[in-house]
Amino acid sequence: MDPKHKEFLRKHRLDLSNQILTDETIVQYLYQEGILTESQVEEIQAQTTNKKKTLKLLDILPTRGPHAFGAFLKSLEEDFIWVKESLQQDLQGAEAHEPSPTEICEIPEETLRKVPTDQELNRLAGQLGPEWESVLLDLGLSAGQVFRCRANHPLNLQSQVLAGLVLWKQASGRGATVRRLLRSLEACQIHPSVLEEVFR
């Protein structure tokens, strides 16, 4: 998720917890779009009050990839269109006062040159959402390899992604650098902050 969207959700956290009902419509839409996993849906629904459900959702969303913010806004259309419109107006107002920053990666050059560890790849796997297949294809995996990653780990998205990243690392050897990961993320329109969180 774009850092400015993370900050925006943080600032509106309490307002949103009082304004919306994190009911089946919102949660199931986000599950349908691949933003939430089944276990995350269960975690949200296990909360005892609506406010706690909304706060739990807002805790999870920033970790669910670059499409999570837009999907969340879209999930509000059916029952909370006025909340969505208010959020969009506030966001446009904030952007009007700030020039759009050039997306600059803040990862040190030394880190960009290194081959990531499996532990770091696992952290990255946890950050990626529905766009993971596009990332792996850009890294050079075949469609068949991506399919096998899905088939071998049908119930765990993070394990699917990690399996693909490890395949890429094994095939590319010393060429499997953090810089190469960054290029593929950018090619799939994923903000560099996703990598920055893994390698900070």
C-alpha positions in Angstrom: 0.0 0.0 0.0 1.2 3.5 -0.8 2.6 5.1 2.3 0.3 8.2 1.9 -2.7 5.8 1.9 -1.4 4.1 5.0 -1.0 7.4 6.7 -4.5 8.5 5.5 -6.1 5.4 7.0 -4.2 5.9 10.3 -5.5 9.5 10.6 -9.1 8.4 9.9 -8.9 5.3 12.0 -11.2 6.3 14.8 -13.7 8.1 12.5 -14.0 5.0 10.3 -14.5 2.8 13.4 -17.5 4.9 14.4 -18.9 5.4 10.9 -18.9 2.0 9.2 -20.2 -1.4 10.0 -17.6 -4.0 9.0 -20.2 -6.4 8.0 -20.4 -9.3 5.5 -20.6 -6.9 2.5 -17.2 -5.2 3.2 -15.3 -8.2 4.4 -16.6 -10.6 1.8 -15.9 -8.1 -1.0 -12.3 -7.8 0.1 -12.1 -11.6 0.4 -13.5 -11.9 -3.1 -10.9 -9.5 -4.5 -8.1 -11.4 -2.9 -7.2 -8.6 -0.5 -8.1 -10.6 2.7 -7.2 -14.2 3.3 -9.7 -16.7 4.8 -7.9 -16.6 8.1 -7.9 -12.8 8.1 -11.7 -12.8 7.5 -12.1 -15.2 10.5 -9.8 -13.0 12.6 -12.0 -9.9 11.9 -15.3 -11.7 12.4 -14.0 -13.1 15.8 -13.9 -9.6 17.2 -16.6 -8.9 19.8 -17.8 -5.5 18.7 -18.2 -3.7 15.3 -15.7 -1.1 16.4 -13.1 -3.8 17.1 -13.9 -5.5 13.8 -13.3 -2.2 11.9 -10.1 -1.5 13.8 -8.8 -5.0 13.1 -9.6 -4.6 9.4 -7.7 -1.2 9.4 -4.7 -3.0 11.0 -4.6 -5.6 8.3 -5.3 -3.5 5.2 -1.9 -1.7 5.0 -0.1 -5.1 4.8 -2.2 -6.4 1.8 -0.5 -4.9 -1.2 -1.0 -1.8 -3.5 -4.6 -2.6 -4.4 -5.9 -2.8 -0.9 -6.8 0.9 -0.5 -8.8 1.1 -3.7 -10.6 -2.1 -3.0 -11.5 -0.8 0.5 -13.0 2.3 -1.0 -14.9 0.3 -3.5 -16.2 -2.0 -0.7 -17.9 1.1 0.8 -20.0 1.8 -2.3 -23.0 -0.3 -1.5 -23.8 0.7 2.1 -21.5 3.6 2.9 -21.2 5.7 -0.3 -21.2 8.9 1.8 -18.2 7.7 3.8 -16.4 6.8 0.5 -17.1 10.2 -1.0 -16.0 12.0 2.2 -12.7 10.0 2.2 -12.0 10.8 -1.5 -12.6 14.5 -0.9 -10.2 14.5 2.1 -7.6 12.6 0.1 -7.9 14.9 -2.9 -7.5 17.9 -0.6 -4.4 16.4 1.0 -2.9 15.7 -2.4 -3.6 19.2 -3.6 -1.4 20.6 -0.9 1.4 18.2 -1.5 3.2 17.7 -4.8 3.2 14.1 -6.0 6.5 12.7 -4.8 8.7 10.9 -7.3 8.7 7.3 -6.2 12.3 7.0 -4.9 13.5 3.8 -3.4 15.2 4.3 0.0 16.9 0.9 0.1 20.7 1.3 0.4 22.8 0.4 -2.7 24.6 -2.3 -0.7 21.3 -4.0 0.0 20.1 -3.7 -3.6 23.1 -5.6 -4.7 22.7 -8.6 -2.3 20.8 -11.8 -2.8 17.9 -11.9 -0.3 17.7 -14.6 2.3 14.8 -17.1 2.4 13.6 -15.3 5.6 13.5 -12.0 3.7 11.7 -13.6 0.8 9.1 -15.0 3.3 8.5 -11.5 4.6 8.1 -10.2 1.1 5.7 -13.0 0.3 3.6 -11.8 3.2 3.4 -8.3 1.8 2.3 -9.2 -1.7 -1.4 -9.5 -2.6 -3.2 -10.6 -5.8 -0.5 -9.2 -8.0 2.0 -11.9 -6.9 1.6 -14.0 -10.0 2.5 -11.0 -12.2 5.6 -10.4 -10.1 6.8 -14.0 -10.5 6.2 -14.0 -14.2 8.2 -10.8 -14.6 11.0 -12.4 -12.6 11.1 -15.2 -15.3 9.0 -18.0 -13.9 6.8 -19.8 -16.4 3.1 -20.0 -16.1 3.4 -23.7 -15.4 5.8 -23.0 -12.5 3.4 -20.4 -11.0 0.5 -22.9 -11.4 2.5 -25.6 -9.5 3.2 -23.1 -6.7 -0.6 -22.6 -6.4 -1.3 -26.3 -6.6 1.3 -27.4 -4.0 0.1 -24.9 -1.4 -3.7 -24.5 -2.2 -4.7 -23.1 1.2 -1.8 -20.7 1.9 -1.2 -17.7 -0.3 2.0 -16.7 1.4 3.4 -20.2 0.9 2.5 -20.1 -2.8 4.4 -16.8 -3.2 7.4 -17.9 -1.2 7.7 -21.1 -3.2 7.8 -19.1 -6.4 10.4 -16.6 -5.0 12.6 -19.5 -3.9 12.4 -21.0 -7.4 13.4 -17.7 -8.9 16.4 -17.4 -6.4 17.5 -21.0 -7.2 17.3 -20.4 -11.0 18.9 -17.0 -11.0 21.8 -17.6 -8.6 23.8 -14.4 -8.0 21.4 -12.6 -10.3 18.6 -13.0 -7.8 19.2 -9.6 -6.2 17.1 -7.2 -4.3 17.5 -4.8 -7.2 15.9 -7.4 -9.6 13.0 -7.8 -7.2 12.6 -4.0 -7.2 12.4 -3.8 -11.0 9.7 -6.5 -11.1 7.7 -4.8 -8.4 7.9 -1.5 -10.3 6.9 -3.3 -13.5 3.8 -4.5 -11.7 3.1 -1.0 -10.4 3.9 -1.9 -6.8 5.3 0.8 -4.6 9.0 0.4 -3.5 7.8 0.8 0.1 6.8 -2.9 0.0 10.5 -3.8 -0.3 11.6 -1.1 2.1 9.4 -2.7 4.8 11.2 -6.0 4.2 14.7 -4.7 4.2 14.6 -1.8 6.7 
